[in-house]
């Protein structure tokens, strides 16, 4: 199944060395997206936007019916620009950090080559690990039953949901037991937002106290649509194909009805614009906050 492997922050020496590795090796059945920086510079807004644009273009060309995970490998400069990069790829990607290579340790060409080869080996191993982790996350996101991991961050009003996803985003790559971490995170969610039911419906759903987030059943008309002339941001599509590097069905969405009173007239959509639902009785909300 298709996915994107993004490698960010490589200087020209590292970039040239990584390009010697076959794309089929680093990203089998996927798309490798790598862009060099010139020496050490913080991640600029233009550089981050360029990566998002390339990742979006790759995802747009895929069928995407079963999702298109984004895997992010990046040089961790330990500065604010690295945080901006991670924020830009949250919550759809699965990040994996690499430390900068200290070329001051190399006194000659053979020693520099040794550092480059060691880094190439690290990237190769990390790509394998990212694919493994993505498969694990997909066990929790590409499921028939409702999962809180796919709830929309904008319209499910809960600081707990964001905190849980942020923890997974930052800790999964370094976890000794990713499945245990995800299971514990889901339990944390249910401790605060236990499963509930809408009226007499037998199937459980979620609620933030304002809306019931119900299963769409076989009705898949409220999913995110990305037309060629779309004005959506790049992240709108990427968030509609992947959650923390896990794939999920592109047509999935929640059928939402108010806990009490009437449905609100507008809801904030995936690019933070107030949008009027098509119905006065319910609103379709996709995991990326697309409103229909």
C-alpha positions in Angstrom: 0.0 0.0 0.0 1.2 3.5 -0.8 2.8 5.8 1.7 5.3 8.7 1.8 8.6 8.7 3.5 9.9 12.3 4.1 13.5 12.9 5.1 14.1 16.4 6.2 17.1 18.5 7.1 19.9 16.8 5.2 22.8 19.0 4.2 24.3 18.5 0.8 26.8 15.8 1.9 24.2 13.8 3.7 21.7 14.3 0.8 24.2 13.1 -1.8 25.0 10.0 0.3 21.4 9.1 0.9 20.5 9.5 -2.8 22.9 6.7 -3.5 20.5 4.3 -1.7 17.8 3.0 -4.0 14.3 4.5 -3.4 12.9 1.0 -3.7 15.1 0.1 -0.7 14.3 3.1 1.5 10.6 3.3 0.5 9.4 0.0 -1.0 5.9 0.5 -2.5 6.1 4.1 -1.3 7.4 7.5 -2.3 10.6 8.9 -1.0 10.6 12.7 -0.5 13.9 14.2 0.4 15.1 17.8 0.1 18.5 19.1 1.0 19.4 22.2 3.1 22.7 24.2 2.6 24.8 23.6 5.6 23.2 24.2 9.0 20.2 26.5 8.7 17.0 26.3 10.8 14.0 24.8 9.1 12.6 27.8 7.2 8.9 28.3 6.6 9.6 27.9 2.8 11.5 24.7 3.3 8.7 23.2 5.5 6.1 24.4 2.9 8.1 22.7 0.2 8.1 19.4 2.0 4.3 19.6 2.6 3.7 20.5 -1.0 5.7 17.5 -2.2 4.1 15.1 0.3 0.6 16.5 -0.7 1.4 16.0 -4.4 2.5 12.4 -3.7 -0.7 11.6 -1.7 -2.9 13.3 -4.3 -1.7 11.0 -7.0 -2.5 7.9 -5.0 -5.8 6.1 -5.0 -5.9 6.8 -1.3 -9.0 4.7 -0.6 -7.3 2.8 2.2 -5.2 5.8 3.3 -1.7 7.1 2.5 0.5 7.3 5.6 3.1 10.0 6.0 6.4 8.9 7.7 8.7 11.7 8.7 12.4 11.2 9.3 14.2 14.5 10.3 17.4 15.9 11.6 16.7 17.2 15.1 18.5 20.5 15.5 16.9 20.9 19.0 15.7 24.4 18.1 12.4 26.2 17.6 12.6 25.6 13.8 12.5 21.8 14.5 9.4 22.3 16.5 7.8 24.3 13.7 8.5 21.3 11.3 7.0 18.9 13.8 3.9 21.1 14.3 3.4 21.4 10.6 3.3 17.6 10.2 1.1 17.0 13.2 -1.1 14.9 13.6 -0.9 13.1 10.3 2.7 12.0 10.3 4.8 9.6 12.3 8.1 11.3 13.2 11.5 9.7 13.8 14.4 11.9 14.8 18.1 11.7 13.7 20.9 13.5 15.3 23.1 15.9 13.1 26.4 14.4 11.9 29.4 16.1 13.5 31.8 16.3 10.6 34.4 18.1 12.8 35.3 14.6 13.9 36.6 13.7 10.5 40.2 14.8 9.8 40.3 13.3 6.3 38.2 12.0 3.4 38.2 8.4 4.6 36.9 9.4 8.0 34.3 11.6 6.4 33.2 8.7 4.3 33.0 6.6 7.4 30.6 9.1 9.0 28.5 9.3 5.9 28.2 5.5 5.6 27.3 5.2 9.2 24.6 7.8 8.7 23.3 6.0 5.6 23.0 2.8 7.6 21.1 4.6 10.3 18.6 6.0 7.8 18.2 2.6 6.2 17.5 1.0 9.6 15.2 3.9 10.6 13.1 3.6 7.5 12.5 -0.1 8.3 11.5 0.8 11.8 9.1 3.6 10.7 7.3 1.1 8.4 7.0 -1.3 11.3 5.6 1.4 13.5 3.2 2.6 10.9 1.8 -0.9 10.5 1.3 -1.1 14.3 -0.6 2.3 14.4 -2.7 1.1 11.5 -3.9 -1.8 13.6 -5.7 0.8 15.7 -6.8 3.3 13.0 -7.8 1.0 10.0 -10.5 -0.7 12.0 -14.2 -1.3 11.5 -15.2 -0.1 14.9 -15.0 3.5 16.1 -11.6 4.6 17.5 -10.9 7.8 19.4 -7.6 8.1 17.6 -9.5 9.4 14.5 -11.6 12.0 16.2 -11.2 15.5 14.7 -9.0 17.8 16.8 -11.0 20.9 15.9 -14.5 19.8 16.4 -14.2 17.3 19.3 -13.8 19.7 22.1 -11.4 18.1 24.4 -7.9 19.1 25.5 -7.4 15.4 26.5 -7.7 14.2 22.9 -5.0 16.6 21.8 -2.8 15.7 24.7 -3.1 12.0 23.9 -2.3 12.4 20.3 0.6 14.7 21.1 2.0 12.1 23.4 1.8 9.4 20.8 3.3 11.7 18.2 6.3 12.5 20.3 6.9 9.1 22.1 5.9 6.3 19.6 9.3 6.3 17.8 11.2 5.8 21.1 8.8 3.4 22.8 9.9 0.0 23.8 6.3 -1.3 23.4 4.3 0.8 20.9 1.2 -1.3 21.3 1.2 -0.9 25.0 1.7 2.9 24.6 -1.3 3.1 22.2 -3.5 0.9 24.3 -2.7 3.0 27.4 -3.4 6.2 25.5 -6.8 4.9 24.3 -7.6 3.9 27.9 -6.7 7.5 29.1 -9.2 8.8 26.6 -12.0 6.5 27.8 -11.3 7.4 31.4 -12.3 11.0 30.5 -14.7 10.4 27.6 -16.3 6.9 28.2 -18.2 5.3 25.4 -21.8 6.4 25.2 -25.0 5.8 23.2 -27.2 8.2 21.2 -30.8 7.6 22.2 -31.7 3.9 21.7 -29.0 3.2 19.1 -27.3 -0.1 20.0 -23.9 1.0 18.7 -21.7 3.0 20.9 -20.4 6.5 20.0 -18.2 9.2 21.5 -19.3 12.6 22.9 -17.5 15.7 24.0 -20.6 17.0 25.8 -21.7 19.0 22.7 -22.0 16.4 19.9 -22.5 12.7 19.6 -19.8 11.4 17.2 -21.5 8.4 15.7 -20.5 5.7 13.2 -21.6 6.5 9.6 -22.5 2.9 9.0 -22.6 2.2 5.3 -23.2 5.9 4.5 -20.0 7.3 3.3 -21.1 10.6 1.7 -19.6 13.0 4.3 -15.9 12.3 3.6 -13.3 14.8 2.5 -13.3 15.5 -1.2 -10.2 16.9 -2.9 -11.1 18.3 -6.3 -8.4 19.4 -8.7 -9.5 23.0 -8.3 -9.7 22.8 -4.5 -8.5 25.7 -2.3 -7.7 23.4 0.6 -4.3 23.6 2.3 -1.9 20.8 1.7 -2.4 19.5 5.2 -6.1 19.1 4.6 -5.6 16.1 2.3 -2.7 14.7 4.3 -4.8 14.7 7.5 -7.6 13.0 5.5 -5.3 10.0 4.7 -3.2 9.4 7.8 -3.2 9.8 11.6 0.1 9.5 13.5 1.4 7.5 10.5 -1.5 5.1 10.6 -3.7 4.6 7.6 -7.5 4.8 7.6 -10.3 4.6 5.0 -10.5 7.8 3.1 -14.3 7.8 3.1 -14.6 7.5 6.9 -16.3 10.3 8.8 -18.5 10.8 11.9 -22.2 11.4 11.7 -22.7 14.0 14.5 -25.9 15.2 16.2 -26.2 17.6 19.1 -26.3 16.3 22.7 -29.1 18.8 23.5 -30.9 21.6 21.6 -30.5 22.3 17.9 -27.5 21.8 15.7 -25.2 24.8 15.5 -25.4 26.9 12.4 -21.7 26.6 11.5 -18.7 24.4 12.4 -15.0 25.1 11.8 -13.7 23.1 8.9 -10.3 21.7 8.0 -8.8 25.1 7.2 -10.5 26.9 10.1 -13.3 28.5 8.2 -16.8 28.4 9.6 -18.9 26.2 7.4 -22.7 25.5 7.3 -23.6 21.8 7.4 -25.8 20.5 4.5 -28.4 19.4 7.0 -30.2 21.1 10.0 -30.4 17.8 11.8 -26.8 16.4 11.7 -23.3 17.3 10.5 -20.8 15.0 8.9 -17.3 15.6 10.3 -14.2 13.8 8.9 -11.1 13.1 11.0 -9.4 16.1 9.4 -12.4 18.4 10.3 -13.8 18.5 6.9 -17.5 19.6 7.2 -20.4 18.5 5.1 
